[in-house]
């Protein structure tokens, strides 16, 4: 929806109240490589996307906050004195969590009306929740002069998701959404938050995101299970090694000490994290050297590891990736996000993109009965006032 149209919609929803309308935007994100490494203190390589979440807001003089969205029918009104998690409040718990974190920081707030408009496919694993959190954080920071740096808004938004919404996510999603830069990906150490920008120069190729359109029922339970398995691996390895997370290990050290992990399943989980961490470093180097084919090969290896060692792909993601691999002109393809549905990301030669979308879509439908959606992704800026 165009910004002007959104402003009109705002007035329709909230009435023609006094004061100026402010507009903010936060992107979605896609992780190019480095999956399930973030909460293991490892490396990731995400970028912000050009699509995301808009928020049109207006200050109020009282303590009332009214939430509405063009994407959902649910509208919620709360006061600043009563910011609590309420299951029936559904999606508004994300912005409410951010408000709660600002209150925790002692930032003096007043009420506001806000209309959200998102064009991130819901449940696709492109970080719609982090996008809502960051657009809310930037909005509050700007409207009420809280003077926080973007990195602090990123940490505050992650804390909102962990503490308020009860989702035990790592920092990557909020970081990519907040710190994104046009045409750049971020090589991020999730343990130290050290990062560097790397230009995403794909020459005559495009980034294509494919959405499985599978509702992800398994996700939370399996995500927490994988975290527990990785924590178990760390505890066992600590008998001999001075580490705090799997991200602290290089491949050689892991290979020498993996015998300590008696459970075959837990050893597989740890192996994925250690080797995936290594792949991220190699991938960033290859991209910086302009070696797109080498980058693509590492994407393929990442998917195989997520399928066979970490076991978070599922038949839909595997069907999409295998169909992508079969198309001439595909440089690399893998699942992206937490898994069990959501999206794949592929690098495809420009002249093959149309054929890729047709061929992969057809193969996927034949295999799963589901219709995939495709997006040619542009790498965009992080969260900001528009």
RAVEN-V636980 format. One line per field, one symbol per residue. phi: phi as a letter, one per 20 degrees, with the letter a starting at -180 (. if undefined). psi: psi as a letter, one per 30 degrees, with the letter a starting at -180 (. if undefined). burial: # if it has 16 or more other ideal C-beta (glycine too) atoms within 10 Angstrom, else .. Layout:
BEGIN
phi = ???
psi = ???
burial = ???
END
This chain:
BEGIN
phi = .ffffffffgfffdneefneedccbceebcefaodmefedmddcbebfdfdrcecdcbfdeddecddbbfecffdcccdffcecfcgfflffffffffggfffffnfedcfadbdebddegfmendmfffffffffffgfgffdlflefgfffffffffgffeeemdeefegfffffedgcgmcddedefedmfbbecfeddlecceddcefldfeefgfffffffgfffffgfgfffgddecdbfffeeffffffdfgfefffffffffggffffgffgffffffffemeffffffffgfffffffedelcenffffffffffgfefoeeabafcnfoloncdccdcggfdgffgffffgfgfffedmddedcceededeffafe
psi = kleeeeeeeeeeeflilllkkkklkklalkkelikgfefggaklillllflbkkkklkllfagkkkklkffkfkkkkllffhjlkjeffbfffeeeeeeeeeeefgkjllllkkkkjkgkkkgfggheeeeeeeeeeeeeeeeghfhkleeeeeeeeeeeeeeefgkhlafeeeeeeeglkkgklkjkjfefgklkkkkjjgchlljkkkkfgkkjefeeeeeeeeeeeeeeeeeeffefkilflfffkleeeeefffffjekeeeeeeeeeeeeeeeeeeeeeeeeffgieeeeeeeeeeeeeeeeeefhgdleeeeeeeeeeefkkfkelkllkafahabllkkkkkeffeeeeeeeeeeeeeeeffljlkkkjkkkalaklk.
burial = .....#..##...#......########################################....######.....#.#.#..#.....#.############....#.#.###########.###################.#..#.#.#..#########..##.#.#############..########...#..#.#.#..##########.#..#..##..##.##.###.##.....#.#####....#..##..#....###################.##....#.##########.###.######.#########..#.#####################..##..##.###.##...#...#.##.########..
END
